[in-house]
Structure formats: structure tokens, C-alpha cells
């Protein structure tokens, strides 16, 4: 009967997990934006006023490039200002490094690092802008925005590591599948490519993935080997002289990655930053002097210097802070064009404004899904009528997008159907406002054209028309950029309902299990807020987290909540320990391992948790708003402390602490000696890697470091898997030998902490202790290899917290309920997650460590390593559940009269697995509802959505960890049961 109950528990848990995964998948792909895109690509119709029913431009596809260019020039009425374009992308360069901030120039060191660029700005030859990049601030979606002017989907942050071909309309080109049966039969369609432009690309291979087969010459480099700050840019510049001497291209793309890599490895203030800026300045100088000022073929060349995003103080990016979104935009021509009118934008523009500006400068249609606005000041050399015509074309293009967003939209003379009243939002007022603004500009423009003023030098009337156009353009841009895209409500509802069902199953199962385990208590949860404050507060943690989810500031600074909750819980445990001492007057402080003197161990454990918790709290000033405040990690880095020495010390102490905990089983057991020796060898390999290759940048050293890291991975993996598979078979033999060698069983295999006390599950206890110890030790060594050097101490402190918690829970005088202990371990793991410098911003994801031991870039392998680094602490605490189960009294699993295998598994596995799953289910469901409620919030994409991605990743971490724990315990138990059955049959 109990086996059936255990089977039912397993089935219910598996069903709950399945519903959670299904619901989460449906919700993610239903909620997160997939931008509504107009199909096809812009053609001659973009030079005509928009109508209700878009006209195709199929007849243009057969025109040769020269005729198509003449057609565009005739219809647009705009003469191209330039013949060739050089697009220089400096990855990760903040605009304030070049242009300053808040009308203040850059600091002296930065200005001196780029003297030629600063001279171009000072002399008016270059026009500089702060181009605001939209989150997520990672390379691939930012490049899409630059060339298409379109809004990127939020999930582009995931696709950034596995870039696919860009199929939307853009300036360069896109792959068009002619035959579904022959997918290799591709035609390249795009604004520049349709005109027959020849293109060359050197740099980030992301361009090659976005535009496969587009470039006639290319040399791509991987953007993800962030420790390479030198060769990655030399591979670009080595082609520069050759390409500048050639006249067979129309577009030259140079994408430099070194500065971004400098930021990832050393932050904004890295000593490598100034030399890298000087290197970029020399490239600008060479291009400007050779191709812009003195071209051999007399072609008019425009140099555009851009950055895809900025970077935080520690050099990361991906979030929405000013430092991350502040990207650079420079237009460098042969002469200056001063701005002829006051602009409402000034030097601040949006990154999506680059695409329409370049399209109008080169006389090609604006990409269909562009939401950008022509940048003021770049076409001032044109006649007044041409400037107004450019604004008119930009306005027509945005009107077409508005038609797409609101079916039935009409404006002025456009023969559309009336407003649609069945929209989910009040579209009439919004559209009427846009119509009013556009018609005001159009009427002024038509009046200006129909009078003789178009031939006069009157600037006042022209400025009024420009201001009217920009009022419409800027408002349309803001509305299109911030409008929540249409979401399939049915898919979202199904996803939420699945997660609700999962939560109900988890809650019902865990309540039934707790009720069964503590069946002797009349009122299970009575008095938890009076007599058992630790139990009450453990439940309150969940409600505190739920309440905080509705505040964007609390989401950004979630680490403070976890540190506060953990500290409070430890103080409550200390309070309960002191109360026990007062109650048991026999407590003597200076004696260990005798009766009530275990209280001393308990108190020492609590003080260890409090002290290490306070250090972890001050190690990283995480979050978003207070990262500028001093913390321990910044002090160590700024004081010039040798981080390698700290890292080595942390590794050595981790090895010593781990080996000591293993020795508690007894040093005479051969299996203990073998496992300890394997661990020591792995630790020495990690030490050698740190000493030899931590700060080496040479290519040969890099290859050797990669090989050594792969050896460490293999050693840790083989030893861990081998231990898990072999120990349950070997341990009974070891224990029987120890018993036969000594008449006293306890003296042979006992330990000072009484881990090996008399138990009918002694073999299982010892097996799980060794396996859990290997899990913890191997994971810590892996983290010491992958984490930033400054985080090595954090890994050691989290390990100390684990052992201190085990000591506290093992001294079972206070009889804490097991669900409380498991919940506390889960909370420690989450607090450690933030102590490692993580936050709810994508900018804190550590990219640098994700390429240790990888010789060729692999999206899968790098993604796995990035996940391991980010969720180091939660996974460590989940893996430690195996050791936690071993040190708890397994005799509670069954009485001597009932040793049913199913009941044993249910008792020892139930709560350690169900508590993390249930807590995560509650938080995930709650945050899903919060995200729906905040769907129109100003910070929905910059704060709440990144947090939800972290919640999804945390769910994956919990599921993987629980699966490993459950599989390990089940395997070890089955081996011991099978072995005992085999032995009983042969006796």
C-alpha cells in the first residue's frame, strides 16, 4: 500500500512539473512581444502618399539597378548626398566617452585618448549624438535596430547567442526563399542590394549570420571570446588599408569588438580602456584622411561611427540603465553642415533613427517597419524643399505603420474605413491626435509649396513646418515604440491556468505529506507565529517576496530582501537556542560532544551563519540603483589587492574544509581515501590553472589554458559520475570489513558528530554522505574555476554556510520541522545568488567565464557554462540536499516493523524535493500574474520582463537540481535494496 502511495506521490509531482513546464512555455511565447511587421520590402510606393490598400512593387524587381536608382531619385525628389558608406561599429563604446555627459565634456584622459575624433567634433566636421539604445542592450537586436529601424522583440536577448538571418526589410539586404523545396535557392533583397551595391564586412560574425551570402568579401570573428582584447581587432584592421584602396565596394562595415571585451574583463576603468580608445581613434583618422577627405575615385564617402550599446561600471550590458543604453553616433563627412533650426531632440536621438536617416541620405526607401525619425542636422546642406520632402517621406512611412497597428485608421484624404470601436483600447483619441498633428504639418507644407515662399529665403515659415512634422514624427515614434504588441490572450490564459493547476497539485501533495509526517500533532500550524517564530517567519518569507514583486524598485533591489530575510531567520534560530539553554540549566559552554553541550555547536553554527551572511551582504553592492556605493569587491579591486592570491587562498581553504568534512566518516575507510584523493587532484589542477593562466593573454597560453580547463571538466565529471554509480555498491563491503576488523562497530566507523550512529540504513547513510560531499566539492571547484576571481571568497563563504547549517540542523535538540530546514537551505541559496553579484538585470550576467575551456564557439556549451556561473549558489544548495538527507536521522523513514522501500523513499525524498518545487511554483505563478498586471507599466520591458526571464531560469535550475537529488537517492536506495535481496537469496 505504501509503495502505491509513493508511486502516486511521484506521479502527482511529475504531473505538476509537466503542467508547470507547459504553462510556462505557453505564457512566455504568448506574452513576450513579437513585433507586428509589414510584409515585403519598401519600394517606389514609399515615395507616394499611403493608401488603405498597399500596392505591391513586383514590377520593380525586374528593373536593373541603374534604372531602379533613377526611378527612386525621380519619385523621391531627393538627390543622394553620398555615394559610399563606411559603417564603423565600436562594440560597447558609451557615448559619454566621446561626447561627455550632461553638457559636460569627457574627462581629460578620455579626450586625450581620442585626439583626432575630438578635433573633428571641435571643428564641426563630425556631428555627434547620444543614440539611446532600447533594451535588451545586446549586440544582435541593436544591429537589427540600426539597419532596419524596427522594434526588436524582447526575446532577442536569447537569440543573441544563436543569431538567425534577418528576414525583415532593412537597408542592407535579406534572404528571400524562392523555393521551399530548395531552401538554398536564395535571393538577396534589400534597399542597398537592390541598387546593386557591393558590400564588404570585417569584424563581428553576427553580420554574417544576419546577412548570409550578402557580402562579396568578409572576414568574421567571434564576438564571444571576451578575454581576447587584441587579436579580435587586429583581424579587422589588417584588411583596412587594402579595402580603402579598392573602389569596388559601396558599403564597408567594420565591427570592432575589443573595447567591449575590455569592458567585460576589466570594467569601464580598465587600464586597457585608454589604449583601446587610442587604437580606435587611429582607425577613424586613417579612414577620414584616406576615404573621406582624399578619395581616389572622387566618390562622396560618409563615415558613420556607431556603438551598439554602452556598458555599466563593471563592463557588462543587457539592461536598461543610462550607462548601458547610451550608445554613440557620429556622422563624419568632408565638411560641416550646421543645424539651421532649433530641434526638440538636440544631441539625444534614438538608435532606430539611424536607419531612416541613412535611407534619406542615400536616396533609398525607408525600411517598412522603421519607427525611427530622421535625425536633425544631417541634411541641412539640401535645399529647403528637399528637407521638407524628406520629413514628408518619413511621415508617410510612419503613417503606414499606424495603419497596421489600428485597422480602419483614416487620416485626411486617405480613403480608409472609419475608426474601429471594438479595439481593446481607446484608439480613437490616439489616432485623432496623430491625424491632427500630421494634417497640421501637411497643410502647412502644401501651403508653402503653393506659394512663392518656396522660392524665397524665408526661414521662419520653413521652421514652423519642420517643427510641425517633428511633432508628429516624435509622438508617432514614442507611441509605436512603447505600445504593447498584440498578444494571443487564449495562449496566455492557457499558460496561466496550467501554472495554477501545477501550483494546486504541489500545494496539495506537500500539505498531505506534512500532515502525514506530523500526524501526531493535533494542530499542524497552530502557534507558529507565537511559540515557533522560526516556522512562522519561514512561511512569511514567501508572502514578503510576493508583496515586493509589485514594486519596480523592489524588483531591481531584490538582493536586500533576501539578505534581510536570511539574517532575520538566523537571529530567530539564535533566539530559540538561547531559550533552550535557559530552559535546560545543565548547559555548559566549554565542553563539546557531550549531552546538552551540543548547544555550543548550535550557537557556533548560528554565529557562523550570521557573520558569513553579513560579509556576503557587503561583498557586492548589487541591483541597479546603488551599484555606485562602495562594497568589499570594489575596495579589493581599487586598492590594488592581488586577486590571484585571494583566489588561491579560497581554493586552498575550500579543499581543506571539504576534506575535513569527508574525514568525519572515518579515515580508515578506503573509499573515503580514494574519493578524497580524487578531489585533491582536481583541486590541485584548479590551483595550477589559476597560477599559470589566470592573467595570461598570449595565444599559446590561451590554447594551453583551454586544454587544461577541459581536463578539469573531464576529471570532475568522471569522478562525480563514477562516485555516484560505484559508492552504493562498494559501501556495504567497506562497512562489513570495518565491522569484521573491530569488535566494536562504532569505534571503527563512527565519527565525532555521530553521523554513523546505529541505524538499519547505515549503508544508505554513508553512501549518500559521500555522494553529497562529492556533489558539493566538485561544484565548488568548478565555480572557483569559472567565477570572477573576486567571487572566489563568496564561493567559500557559501560553502561555510552549508556546513554550518548542517551542523545546526543535525543537533536536533530543538526539533525543527524538516520543511523549515529545507526552506532555509533554499533561501540561503537564493541569497548566495545575489551575493555573487547577480541581480534582476541582464547586465550582471557573467559572459567572460562562459568561454573557459571552449576552443571553438558553441552556443550550447557557452550557454550551459553561463547558466552554471549564474546559478552557482541555488544549484549548490540543491545538490547539498543529498548530504543533508544523509546526516538527518533516517530512522524516521520507517520503523523496524515496516521497512517498505516505497515508504522510505517517500519520507526521505518527499520534503527535500517538494519544498523547493512548491516555493518556486508559488513565486513563479505570482510573478506571472504581476507581469500581466504590469503589461502597460513604463518599466515592463526594462524591469519586470528581465526579472521574469530570471524567474524562468530559476525554475529550470530548481527542476534540474531536484531531478538530480531524486535520481541519486532513488538509485542509491535501489542498489542497496537489490544487494540485500541478492544476499538474502544466497544465504
N, C-alpha and C positions, 0 to 999 in steps of 0.2 A: 504493500500500500504506500509506504513512504517513497519507494522508487518511482511509483506513478506520480506522486506529488512532486518529486524532484523533476521528473520529466515534464510535468505540467508547468512548473516554475520556469524551466528552460524554454519551453515553447512560448509562454506568455512574454518572457523577456525578449526572445528573438522576434516575436511579432511586434512588440513595442519599438524595438530598434528598426525593424523594417518600415513601419509606419513613419517613424521619425525621418529616416533617410528619404523616403518617397515624398513626404510632405515638404521637407527642406528643399529638395531638388525642384519641385513644382513652384514653390514660393520664390526661390532665387531667380529662376528663369522667367517667372511671371512679373516679378516686381522690378527688377533692375532694368534700366532703360535700354531699349533697342531703338535707336533714333528713327523716326519716320523719314524715309528717304524718297525723293523723287527718282523714278527710274530713268535710265538712259543718261545721256550727257548733253550739256548745253551746246547749242548750235546757233544758227542765224536767227532763230526765234527769240533769243535773248536780247536782240537789238530792236525788238518790236514790243509794243505795249502788251502786257499779259491779257489773255482772254480766259473765259471759263473753261474752254476745252483746249488743252495744249495741242499744238501742232507738232508733228514729227519732223525730223530733219534727215530722213533716209536719203533724199536726193543728194545731199551734200557729201555722203560717204564716198561717192564715185568721183568727186572732183579731185584733181591733183592738188598738192599742197600750195602751189603758187596761185592758182585760181581761187582756192578757198581763202587764202590770206587776203587777196584783193577783194573778195566778196565781204569778208569781215570788216575790212577797212572802210569799204563803201557804206555798209549798213550802219556801222558804229559811229562813223563821223569822227573817229579819234585817230590821229596819226600816232604810230608807235614811237615812244621816246627812246627806246633802246633796241639793239639787235641781239645782244647776247647777255646771258645772266650767269653770274658766278654766285652760287649759294654756299656760303661758308657757315657750317654749324659747329659751334663750340659747345659741346655737351656739358650741361650743368653750370654754365657761367652765369652768376647772378648779375643783373643789370647794374646794381649799385656798385659793383667792382669797377665799372667803366663810367657810369653816368652819375654816381653818387645817390644820395637819398634825401628826401625832404628838402630839395633845392640846395643841398649842401654837396660840394664836390667829394669825390672819393678821398680816402685817406692818402697821405703823401706816398706811402710805399706802393700802393696800387697804381697811382698815377705815374710814378717813376717806372713801374713795370711795363707800361704800355705807352711810351712817349709818342710814337708815330700816330697811333689811333687818337690820342688826346690832341695832337696838333691838328688832325683832320677835323675834329669836333670844334676846336677853338677857332679855326679859320673858316668854318661854315661849309667845308667840303663834304662833311658827313653830317647826317641828320640822325639823332639818336632818340630812341623811345624805350620806355619801360613797357614791355609787352606782357600783359597778365596772362599766364597760362592757367587753364582750368584744371581742376583735379580730375582724375589722378595724375600727378606730375611725374610720369614715367615716359620713356622715350617714344615708344611706338604710337600711342594716341596723340602725343604732341606733334609728331611728324605728320600724322594724318591731318591735324588741325591746320598746320602750316600750308600744306599743299591743296587742301580741299575747303578750308574754312568752315567745316562741318562740326557739329557737336559729337564728341566721341561717347560711346557707351561706357558706363562705369566699369563694366567687367573687362574693359580693355586692359586694366591693370593685370589681369590674369593672362590675357593673350599676349602681353608684352614679352613673355618668356617663350612664346611659341608663335611668332608673327606669321600671319597669313597674308596672301595677296590682297591688295586694296582694290575692291571692285566698285567703289563709289566714284562718281565724277570728280576729277581733280585736275590740277594744272598739268601734271606730267603725263600720265597715261594709265590705263588699266587693262587687265587681261579680259578679253571678250571671247567666250567659248562659242565657237561656230558650230561644232557638232558635239552632242552629248555622248555619242559613241566613241569619238576620238577626242579625248579631252586634251591631247597635246596640240590640237589644231587651234591655236590661239591667235587672235588679232589684237594688237595693242591700240587702244582707243583712248585719247586724252587730248586736252586742249593744245599743248605744245606738240605732242606727237602727231596730231592731225595736220599740223602745218609743216611736217617733215623735219622737225628739229632732231638733231643728233645730240645725244646726251652721254656724259661721262660721269662716273661716280667713283670716288676713292674715300674709304672710311668705313663707318659702321655698316655691317652687313644687313642691318634692318632694312635699308633701302632696297637691297636685292630681293628680300623676301616680300616687301610691299609691292615691288615692281619687277617681277621676274621677266627676263628677256627684253627689258626696255633699253638698257644701256649698251652702247656699241663698245665701250671699254669700261672695265670696272676692276677694282681691287678691294674686296671687302675684308674687314677684320671683325673679330668677335667683340661685342660690347660687354661681355660678362666676366672677362678675366681682369677683375678690378685691381689686382696687385700690379699689373703692368701699366706703368705710367710713362714709359719712354718709347718702347718699340711700337706701341699701338699708334703713336702719332708719326713716328719716322716712316712707317709704312704708307702714310698718306702723303707726307711732304716729299718723299723720294720721287713721286710722279709729277710734282708741281711744275718744275722747270720744263719738262717735256710737254705737258699739256698746255702751258701758257704759250709755248712756241708753235703749237698747232692751231690751225684755223678751220678745222673740220667739225667743230662742235658748236652748238648753240647754248647748251646748258652744261655747266661744270659744277658738280656737287662735291664739296669737301667736308667730311664729317669727322671732326677731331674728338676723341674720347678721353685723352689723357687728363684733362682738367677734372672731369667727372670722377675719374679713378683716383686722382689726388685727393679729392674731397672724401671719397668713400674710405680711403685708407688713413687719412690724417686730419680730416675736417677742413673747415674754411681757413683756419690759421696754420695750416701745414707749412713747414719750411719749403716744401716743393711748390707751393702755390705761385709765388712771385716768379721763379724761373719758368714755370709753365706759361704764365701770362706774357712774359717776355718772348717766349717762343711763338705764341700766337700773334703777338704784335709784329714780329718779323715776317710772318706769313702774310698779314694784312699789308705790310709795306711792300713786299715783293709783288703781290697781286695788283695793288693800286699803281705802283710805278710801271709795271710791265703791261698789264692788260687794260687798265682803265685810262691812264694818262697817255701812254705811248703804244697803242695797239699797232701791230704790223699791218693788219688788214684794214685799218681805219673803221672798224666796226665799233659802234657805240656799245660799251660794256657797262653793265651795272653790277656792282659788288654789294651783296646783301649779307651782312653778318648777323646771325641769329643764334640764340641758345634755346634748347627745347624746354628747359626748366631751370630753376635755381637750386639752392641746397641749404640745409639747416646748418647750425653751427658745427655739428659733428659730421657734416658732409653727406647726409642722406637726403632722400627726397621721396615723393609719392603722396604727400599730404596736401593741405590747403593753406598752410601758413604763408605769410608775406614772403619770407625768405625762399620758400620753395616755388611760389608762383611768379616771382619777379625775374622774368627772362628778358634777354637783351634783343634789341632790334636796331640795326644800323643800316642806313642807305648811304652808300658811298659812290658818288659819281665823279665826273670830271670837273664839275663846278657847283657852286652853291645856288640853291633856289630858296630864297627867303619866303617865309609864310606871309601871305598877303591879307589874311583875315584872322580875327580872333577866334580861336577854336575852343569849343566846350570840352575837348578832350585833352588839349595841351600835349605833354610828353607821355601821357599814360594812354595806352591803347590796349586792345585785346589781341591775343595771339592769332585768333581767327581772322583778324583784319588784314593779315599779310596776303592771303590768297586773293581777295578781290582787288587789292592794290596792285599786285603784280600782274593780274589779268588785264587791268585797265592800262598799266604802263606798257604792256607788250601787245595790246590790241587784240586779245582773245576773249571769248565769252567767259563770264564768271561761272565757276562750277555751280551746278544746280542746287546743291544742298548747303551752299555757303550761308552763314549767318553773320559774316563779318561786314565791316563798314570801311569804305575807302579811307585811308589814313590821310589826314590833312597835311599839307605842306610838301607833298612829293610830286605833285603835278602842277605846281604854280607857274612853271615856265610856259604852259599851254595858254592859248587864248581863252578869254572868258567863256565863250560859247562852248569850248571843248571841256572846260572844267565843269560847267553845269551839265553838259551831256554825260559826263562820267558819273555824276551824282544821280542823274536820272536813270541810267542803266543799273546802277547799284540798287536804287529804289524799286525798279521793276522786278529785279531778281528776288528781293525780299518779299514783294507782294505775292509772287508765285508760291513762296513757302507758306505765307499766311493762308493762301487758298488751300494748300494741302492740310494745314492744321485745322481749319474750320471749313468744312464743306458748306457750300452755299454762300460763301463770303462774296459780297459785292462791294464795289467801290467806284463811285462816279459813273463813268461811261462804260465800265466793264459789264457786259451783258450777262450777269450771273443771276441765279435764282436768289430769292430773298434769304434773310437770315434763318438759320435753323434753330428752332426753340427747344429742341429735345436734347441739347447738349447738357452734359453733367455740370457745366459751369456757366456763368453768365457771360456768354461770348459776345452778346450784342454790344454791351458797353465798351468792351475792349476793342472790338472791331470798328465801332463807330469812332472811337478815339483815333485809331490808326487812319481811318478814312479821312477824318477831319484834318489830321496833320499832313497826310500825303496830298490831299486836294489843295490845301493851302499852298504848299510848295509848288505843285503843278500849275496852279492858276497864276502864281507869280512868275513862274518860268515862261508860260505861254504868253503872258502879257509882255514880258521882257523881250521875247523873240519877235513879237508882232509890232514892236515899236522901233523907232530909230535908235533907242537907247542901246540896242545890241551893238551898235557901231560906235558908240561914244566911249569916253573914258570914265564914265560914272562908276565908281566902285561901291557907292553906298547901296544902290539897288541890288547889285550882284551879291553883296554881303548878306543882304536880307534873304535872298533866295537860297544862298548856301546855308544860312542858319536854319531856314525852314526845312530844307532837305535833311540836314543833320539831326534836327529834332525828330523827324520821322524815323530816320535810319537808326539812331541810337535807341529809341524806345522799342522799335521792332526787334533790334538785336537783343536787348535785355529780355524782352518777352519770350522770344524764341529760345534763348539760352537757358532761361530759368523755368520754362513751362515744363511741368511733369508730363512725360510722354504717356500715350495711351497704354494702359496695362490690361491684359486679359483678366478681368475680375473673376471669371469662373476658375481659372487656373490658380489664382491666389487664394480663393476661398477653399478650393480643394486642398491646397497645401496646408493652410492653417488648420482645417478640420482634421487632417491626418496627424499633424503635430499635437492637436488637442487629444485625439484618441490615444496617441503614444503616451502623453503625459498621464492620462487617466489609468492606463494599464500599469505604468511604472508605479504610480501612487498606490493603486490597489494592491499590487503584489508586495511592495515594501511594507505597507501597513499590515498586511496579513502576516508577513514574515516576522515583523517586530512583535506583533501580538502573540504569535506562537512561541517565540523565544522567551518573552517575558510574561508568559501566561499566568505565572504565579502572582503578578501584581494586579490588584483589583482595578485600579485606575491608572492606565498606562501613562498618560501625560499629565496627571494631576500633580500640582506643586512644582512644576518645572521652573516657574518664574518666581518661586518663593524659597523652597528648600533646595532646589537644584538649579542654581542660576546658570551654570555652565551649559546644561542641557537647553534651558530656555534661550540663552543667547545664541547657541548653535543654530536653533531654528530662526531666531531673529535676524541672523546674518542674511538669510535668503530674502526676507522682507525688506531689509535695508537696501540691498542691492536692487530689488525691484523698484523701490521708490526712487532711487537715484537715476534710474535709466531714463526718466523723462526730462532730465536736465542736460543740455548740451555741455555745459561746463563740467558737470559731474562725470559725464562720459569721457571727456578729454582728460580729466584728472582722476580716473578710477583707481589709480595706484594708492592714493591716500586712503580710500575706503578700505582696501584690503589690509594695508598696514595697520590701520586703526582697529579693525576687527580682530586681527590676529593678536595684537598686543592686549586688547581687552580680554580675549579668551584666555590668554596665558595668565593674566592677573587674576581672573576668576578661578583658574586652576590653583594658583598660589594661595588664594584666599581659602579654598576648600582644604588644601593641605594643612594650612595653619590651623583651621578649625579642628581638623582631625588630631593634630598634635595637642591642642588644648583639651580635647576630649580624652585622648589617650595619654594620661600623665606619665606613662612609662617611657615616653620618647626620650632617647639620649642621642645627642647630636654627633658625637665624635666617634661613634662606632658604626661599622658597616656590616652588612650582610647578616645581621642577627635580629630576628623578630621585628619589632617596631622600628628599629633603626633604619629600615628601608625608607622611612620618611625623608631621611637625609638625601638619599639618591633622588627621591621625587622632587624635593626642593631644589637640589642642584640642577636637575634637568630643567625645571621651570626657569631658573635664573639663566641657564644657558640659552633657552629659547628667547627670553626677554632681551638679553644682551646681543645675541646674533641678530634678532629681529630689528633692534634699533640700528645696528650697523648697516643692515640691508636697506633699511628705510632711508638712510642718508647716503647710500652709495651712488645712486643716480637720482638726479632731480628730473624725474620723467614727466610724462604728459606733454602739454602743448604750451600752456601759459607761463610756466615757471621754470622753463629749461635754462634760462639765463642765470638763475640763482646758483651760488656755489654748492658743490657737493664733493664727496670724497674722490670720485673718479676724476673730476676736473682738477682738484687740488693735486692729485698724483701726477697727472699729465702736465700741468702748468709748472709744477715745482721741479720738473726735470728728473723725477724719480725713475730709476731703472725698472721699467715694467717687466722686462725679461726676468730680472731677479725675483720680482714678486710672483710671476707666473711659475717659475721653477720652485719657489718655496711652497706655493699652493699645491703643485703636483706632488712634491715630496710628502707634505703633510697629509694629503689625500691618500697616498699609498700607505703611509704608516697607520692612519686611523682605520683604513679598510682592513689591513692585515691584522690589526689588533682585534677588531670585531670578529674576524674569522677565527682567530686563535681561541676565542671563548668556547668553541666546540671541543677543544682538546687538541694539543699539539702532537699527540701520539697517533692520530688517525692519518693514514697515508693519503686518503682522498683529500683531506684538508691541506696537506703539504703539496700535493700535485696542483690543486686549484690555486693555492696561494702562489706557487712558483710561476704558473702561467700568468697570473695577474701581475706579478712583479716584473716579468719580462715585458709585458705590454706597457707597463708604466715606464720602464727604462727606455723603451722605444719612443714614447711620447716626450720624455725628457730630452732625448737625443735630437728629436725633430725640432724642439724649441731652441735648444742651444745652437744647432747647426744652421737652421734655415729660417728662423723666425723673421730676421731682418735682412735676409739676403735677397737681392733683386736681380742677380745675373741669370741669364737664360739657363746655363748649365746647372746652377744651384736650384733653379725652379724645377727643372726636369727631375733632378735627384730628390727634391722635396716631395714632388708628386708621387714618385715611386715609393718613397718611404711611407707617405701617408696611406697609400694603397696597401702596403704591407701591414700597417697598423689596423686598417679596416678589416683586412682578412684575418689577422690574429685575434682581434676582439670578437669578430663574428664567429669564427670556427670554435674558439674556446667557449663562447657563451652557448652556442647551439650544442656543442659536444657535452658540456656540463649538464644542460637540461635533459639531454637524451640518456646520458650514462649514469648520472648520480642515483636515480631511483632504483636502478638495477644493482649498483655497487654498494650502496649504503647498508642494506641488510647484512651483506657479507662482512663489511667493516665492523658493524656493531657486534655481530656474533663472535668475530675474532677477538674483539676487545673484552667481551664477556668471558671468553674461554681463557684469556691470558690473565685474568684477575678475578679472584673470588668475589670481590666487591664490585658490582656493576657500576655504582655511582662513582667510585673513585677512578674508574677507568675513563668514563666518558662524560662525567659531569663537568660543570663549569661554575665559576663563582656566582653567576647570576641565575643558576638553577634552570637554565634553558633545557637541559636534558633530564628533567625530573621524570619519575616513574610514570609511564603512560603506555597504553596499548597502541598508541600511534607514534612511538618513538622514531621508527624509521621514516615515517612521513614528515615528522617534525624536523629531523636533521636534514633530510633531502631538500625540503622547502627552504630551510635556513641557508643552505649552501647555494641553491639556485637563486634565491632572492638576493643573496650577497653578491653573486656574480652579476646579476642584472644591475644592481646599484653601482658596483665598482666599474664595470665596463662602460656604463652610460656616463659616469663622471669622467673617466679617462677620455672618452670621445668628446665630451664637452670641453675639456681642458685643451684638446687639440683644435677644436673648431671655433670656440668663442674668442672674442677680442681679449688680448692679454689682461686688460684692466678688469675683466669679468671673471678671471680665474679664482680670485678670492671669494667672489659671490658663489661660485660653484662649491667651494669648500665649506662656506658657511651654511648653505642649504643642506649639504651632507651632514654637518654637525646637528642641524635642526632635526633631521630624520632620526638619527641615533638618539638624540635627547628625547624626542617624542616617544620612541620605542621604550627607552628606559622608564619614562614616566608612566606609560600605559601598562608596562609589564608589572610594575609594582602595584598590584591590584587591590590595595587596601581600601581605596575609595569606591571601587566598583563602578567605574564609569560605564555607561552603556556603550556597546560596540558601535552603534550607529553614530554616536557622538565622536568617538575616536576616529572613525573613518572620515567623517565630515571635516574634522580638524586637519587631518592629513591632506585632504583635498584643498582646504583653504590655504594651508602652508604652500602647496604647490602653486596656487594662483598668485599669492603674494610674492613668491620667488620669481614668477614670470615677469612681474613688473620690476623687481629688484635687479634683474639682468639688463634693464634699460629699455624694455619693451613698453609700448603704450598702445592706445587705440588709433594711432596714426600710422599710415603705411610707411611714413618716412623712417620709422625706427626699425624696420626690418633689416637685419644684418645681411647684406649681399656679399660682403667680402669673404666670409668663411664658407660660403656655399660652393666655392670652386677649389677648395683644398683637396688635393688628391685626384683631380679630374684633368686628364691630359687633353681631351677633346670635348668641346662644349656639348653637353647633353641637357636638354630641358628637363627630362625626367630626373636624372641624377642630381642636378643642381636644385631642382625643386624639393627633392627629398632632403638634401642637406640643409636647405633653408628652413624647412619645416622642423627638422631636428634641432637646429640652433634656436629658432623662435620659441618652440615649446619644450625646451630643455627641462625646465622645472616641473610643469604639470606632469610630463611623462615620467620623470624620475620618481615623483611621489606615487604615481600609479604602479610603476614597476616595483616600488618598495612594498606594495601590498603583499607580495609573495612572502617576503621576510616577516612582515607584520603578522601574517597568519601563522607563521611557524613559531613565533615567540608567544602568541596567545595560547591559553590553556586549551588544547584540542580535546581534552576530556569532556568538554561541554558538548562536543558534537554527538556523542552517543553514550549511553550507559553500558555497563558491561553486559547487561542482558540483551541489548539491542545494538548490534554493530552493523546495521544495514548500510550498505555503501551509498545508496541514494540520500539517506538522511545525513550522513557525514558530509557529503558534498554540499548539500543544501545549507547546512549550518555553517560550514567554514567559508563557503563562497558567496552565500546569499548577500549579506550586508556589504562586504568589501566591493562587490560588483554593483549592487543595486543603488547604493547611496550616491556614488559619483554620477551614475546614469540618471537618477531621479533629479538631483540638484541641477545638472546640466539641462535636463528636459524642461524644468521649471523656468530657468533663466532664458533658455532659447525661445520658448513659447512666449514669455513675457516680452522679450525684446522684439520678437516678430510683430506682436501687437503694437508695441511702441513705434516701430518703424512705419507701420501702416498709418498710425495716428499722426506721425510727423512727416507724412509724404509731401506736404506742401510747406514744410518748415524751411527757413532760409538755409539751414545747415544740413539739410537732408543728405546731400551728396558729399559734403566735406567732413561731417562729424558722425552722423548716425549710420550712414552706409558703410564706411570703413569699419566701424565697430561691429556691424553685422557680419562682415566678412571674417573678422576675428572670431566672432561667436560661432560661425560655421566651421572655421579651422579648429577651434577648441572642441567642438563636437566630434570632429574626426579624430582628434587626439584622444579624447575620452573613450571613443569606441575602440580604437586600436589598443590602448592600454588595458582596458577591461578584457578585451579578447585575449591578449597575451596572458594576463593573470588567470583567466578562466581556463584557457587551454593548458597552461602549465600545471595548475592544481589538478585538473582532471587527469592529465597524462600521468603525473606522479602517483596519484591515488590508484589509477587503474593498474599501473605497473606493480605496485605493492600488493594489490588485491590478487592479481593474476599470479604473482610469485607465491603468495601464501596458499592460494588454491592448488598450485602445482606441487608445493611442498607437502600439503596435507594429503594429496592423492598418492604420493610416493612414500608415505610413512607407514 
